[in-house]
């Protein structure tokens, strides 16, 4: 119990970096969501080791519970666990994989993601969108995806796309995993 109280204090003092579009995960000291409850709103490191016996995760979110102080020895959870035993020293929300249904939903405009992960020197878009629709690219044309990603980044105030990929589903290709940055 003492370790849970110390961990809760450490978590409340850490800089909150709210999960992108998710609610907090809650760690419990007992099974069946009992005992001391410790809500975690964003990435949290260097916790006193705590033994988590149940976990509540908001629907549609994915979290990593890690045995190391800085996100090492992690296990991903995409649903609540009523009964478990895991020693935890760091916790963080992670983006869920892009489901194929996002690209297969229709043959017309396909909606993209809303939030991005914005840092000091870059911004990451899992499912980039323009006007609410995913950005379709011609993956057969050399450089087309990179050019589309750079144009997307410039429209968002960045000078270049440092990283981008194409997701092809159902015969259609879309930009995915775009990391926008500025020249150094």
N, C-alpha and C positions, 0 to 999 in steps of 0.2 A: 504494500500500500504506500509506503514511504517513497519508493521509487516512482510510482505513478504520480504522486503529488509533486515531486521534484521535476519530473518530466513535463507535467502540465505547466509548471512555472516556467521552465525553459522554453516551452513552445509559445507561451504567451509573450515572452520577452523577445523572441526571434522576430526578424523583420517579416511582416506578412507579405507573401507573394501569392495572391489569390489564384486559385485554379481557374483556368480559362473556361468560363461558362459552366462551372460545376459548383456544387455545394460542398461543404466540408465532409471529410470522412471522420468517423468516430471509432476510436479504439476503446475496448472494454477490458477490464481486469478479470472478468468472469465470463463464462459461457452464457449463451442465450441473452446477450446484450445486458448483462447484469454487472453489478459492482461499479467501480469508478469509471466514469465516461470521460474520455479525452478527445474533444473535437480538434481536428487538424484542418486548417483552411488553405494551406499551401505548402510548398516545400519546406521541410523542417529537418535540420541536421543536428548531430551531436546531442541526442537525447540520452539521458541516463538509461541504461538498458531496462526495457520494460517487457514483461511477459504479457502478450496480448492473447486473450482467450476467445474473443469474438470481435467482429468487425462489421460496421454498417457503412455501406458505400451508396451514394446517391445513384439512382438508376441512370444508366447511360454514361457513367464516368468510369475511369480506370485509375487505380492507384497502385503504387509500388510500396511495399513494406520491406525495409532493408535491415540486415543484421549489422552492417557497417555504419560508421558515423557519417560517411559522405556518399551515400547511395551505392554501396557495394553489397553483394550478397542479397540481391533483391528478388522478390517474387511479386508478380502482377496479380491483382485482383480486380475483376470487373463486376463482381456481385458481392452482396453481403455474406458473411460467414457466421453462422450461429454458434459453431463450435470449432475451435482451432487452438493450437499452441504455437506461438512464434515469438522469439525474442526480437525486439525492434529497437534500433538506434537512430534510424532516419526514415522519413516518409515523404512521398511526393506524388502529386497527380501527374498522369501522363496522358498524352493524346491517344485515343483509340485508333486502331487501324481504319483506313478509309474503306468502308464496305462497298462491294460491287453494286449494291442496290442504289447507291448515290448516283452512279453513272447510268444505270439501267432504268431508272424511274420513268423516263419518257424518252421519246425520240426528239422532242423539242428542247427548249431551254432546260438545263439541269442546274438546280440550285447548288451553290457553293457554301462553304462554311462562313460563319460570321467572325468570331474573334481570331486574333492572331497572338503570337507570343512576341512582345515588343521589348527588346533590350536597349542598352545604351547605344550600341553601334550596329544593330541589325534588327530585323523583324522577320519572323518565320510564319509562313502561311501553309497549313496542312492542305487545305482545299481552296486555292485562290479562286476568287469570283470577281466578275465585273458586271455591274448592274444587276446583281443578285443571281447571276448564272455562272456556272463553271466556265473556264476558258478552254475552248476546244482548239486543238492544234493539229496541223498536218505533220505527223511524225515521220512521214516519208521524205519530206523536204529537209535537206541538211541545214541545221541551224535554226529551223523554224521555232522549235520549242524554246531555245535560248533567247531568241529575239522577242518572242511573246512574253517570256518571263522578265526580261529587261524592261520592256514597255510597261508591264504590270508594276514592276518595282518603281519605275519613274513616276507613274501615276499616283503612287503612294509616298512620294517624296524622297525616294532613295535613288542612287545613281546607277546601281547595277544589281544583277542577280548573281550572287556568289554560288548558288547551288539551285538546281531545279531538276525535276524528273517528270516523266510522262506516265500517266496511268491509262492503259488501254483496256477498255471493257466493252464487250458487245460490239466490237468493231469501231468504236469511237475512242479518240485519244484526247486526254485532258491534262492540263498542267497540274502538278501535285508537288508537295514538299518544296516550296519556293522560299529561299532565304535571301532577303533583300539586304543590301549594305551600301555604304558609301566608299569611294576611293580613299586610300590612305595617303 
